[in-house]
Amino acid sequence: MQAEKIDAIIFGATGFTGQIVVENAIEIFNNFKWGIAGRNELKMKELLEKLSKRTQKDLSQIPIVVADVGDQKSIENMANKCKIVLNCCGPYHLYGEIVVKACVEAGTHHVDISGEPQYIAAMQLKYHDLAESKGSYIISNCALESVPTELGVLYAENNFPGIVNSVELYGAVVPNYQDSTSKAILNSSTWDSAIYSMQYAREIMNLESQLNKEKLPRLRPKLWMKLYPQKPEGSNKYFASFPITDQPVVERSQRLFFVHENKRPIQVQMYLGFASLFVAIMFPLFLLMIILMAQCGCTRKLLFKYPHIFTKGAISHQGPTEANRKVAEMIYIFKAKGWQTGTPESQPPNKQVIVRLTGKDPCYGLTSTCLLMCAKVILEEHQKMPGNGGIFPPGFAFAKTQLLEKIGSYKSGLKFEVLKK
C-alpha cells in the first residue's frame, strides 16, 4: 500500500535561495506537512538544526528526502512522495527537466524560481499536454521574476474603469547598505542563469516562435518601446528599456487570456531604473557586451568566474549579506492606459491609471514568499486554476485565485496601492 503523500517538498533546500525558502516555510506552511530534499543528507540535517535554534521551533520531524538530479530514481521517488515540489535547484536548463518530467509523470504539481526563457518555453512545448492529462500544474517564474510583474498588471487592470490597452512598467531594486563589507545584491547563480539564457538566445527565439503560434488581433494604438532613457514624473531615477525578463512571460499570459477567454491582450513594455542618467544610457551597451561575450566559450568563462568585476560588486559568488538583503527595496510603477467605460476603442485612449508595487528584500525574501504562496495557492485553490492541469505562466495560472490578496496581506509580501485613478 502506497504511503500517503505529504503536501510539499522543497528541493534544493541547502542552496542560497533554498535555505531562505525553508526558513520562510516554517511560518507560511505551518498548516501543511512539508519536507526538504537535496543530495546531501548531512547538510540538510545541519540546516534544520540551525533553523531550529534560530526560530526556537522543533523541526526534528521535518521529513528529509535524499534526491540528486544525477540520479533519476531519486528524483522520481521525491516526486511520488508529495503533492507539490518547490524546485530551487538551478540552473534550470541543466537540472530542471528531470524534475519537471518526474512531477508530471507522478501527477505532482511543480513550482520553481526560474527566469530562464529557454527552459520555460521548452517545458511548455514538451510537457503541457501530458501535465494536463495527469492533472499536474507546472508553473515557472514564481519569484521576483515574474510574480510581482504579473500581479501588478492584474492589479492595474482590476482598478481600471474600462478597457486597458497598454501597461508600462518602471521597476527598480534599491539597495540600502547596512553592511559595508559587501555591495552584492544577487548571488552568482542568478547571474549564471542569465548568461546561459544569453548564450542560447537564438534557440530561445525559435522555441518562443513555436510556442506562440496563436494569431492575435491587431492592437491599436501600438505600444512602442522607448529606446531613450526616461525620468517619469515623481521618480528620482532614470529608466532604460529592459524587455528580456518578465515581458515575454506577461505577453504569454495575455496571449492565453485571448485564446481561452477571448479577452483583449494588454500590451506591455518594461524599463529598469538607475540612479544616474549616465548609467541608464550605458546600460543597453553593457547588456549588448554581455550578450556578445556569452556567445564565446572563453569569454563566457570569464563572465562565470568574475561576476563581481563585470557588475562592480552587485553580483558575487558569496551573494548579499543578510543585513543588506533584508533592507533592500523594490519599487514598481505601472502606468495603465486605455478607454474609460463607454468610450469606443476606435477613439484614442482617454484614461490612465497608475499603481505602485513595493516590497522588502525583493531578490530573496520576496522570491521565497512568492514561491511558497504560489505553492500554497495550488494546494488550496487548484480548482480555480485553468483546465485540469498544464504548464502556464503565473499571470494566467493564478488570475482567478486569491494569490494577489494573499501575497498583499502577508507581512513580508507585496504592497499594492493606486496612485492615480
Sequence and secondary structure as in RCSB ss.txt:
>XXXX:A:sequence
MQAEKIDAIIFGATGFTGQIVVENAIEIFNNFKWGIAGRNELKMKELLEKLSKRTQKDLSQIPIVVADVGDQKSI
ENMANKCKIVLNCCGPYHLYGEIVVKACVEAGTHHVDISGEPQYIAAMQLKYHDLAESKGSYIISNCALESVPTE
LGVLYAENNFPGIVNSVELYGAVVPNYQDSTSKAILNSSTWDSAIYSMQYAREIMNLESQLNKEKLPRLRPKLWM
KLYPQKPEGSNKYFASFPITDQPVVERSQRLFFVHENKRPIQVQMYLGFASLFVAIMFPLFLLMIILMAQCGCTR
KLLFKYPHIFTKGAISHQGPTEANRKVAEMIYIFKAKGWQTGTPESQPPNKQVIVRLTGKDPCYGLTSTCLLMCA
KVILEEHQKMPGNGGIFPPGFAFAKTQLLEKIGSYKSGLKFEVLKK
>XXXX:A:secstr
     EEEEEESTTSHHHHHHHHHHHHHTTTS EEEEES HHHHHHHHHHHHHHHT   TTS EEE  TT HHHH
HHHHHTEEEEEE    HHHHTHHHHHHHHHHT EEEE    HHHHHHHHHHHHHHHHHHT EEE   STTTHHHH
HHHHHHHHT SEEEEEEEEEEEEE   S TT    EEHHHHHHHHHHHHTHHHHHHHHHHH  S     SS    
  S B  TT SSEEEE  SSHHHHHHHHHHHHHHHH     EEEEEEEESSHHHHHHHHHHHHHHHHHTTSHHHH
HHHHH HHHHTTTSEESS   HHHHHH EEEEEEEEEEEETT  TTS   EEEEEEEEEESIIIIIHHHHHHHHH
HHHHHHGGGSSTTSEEE HHHHTTTSSHHHHHHHSTTS EEEEEE 
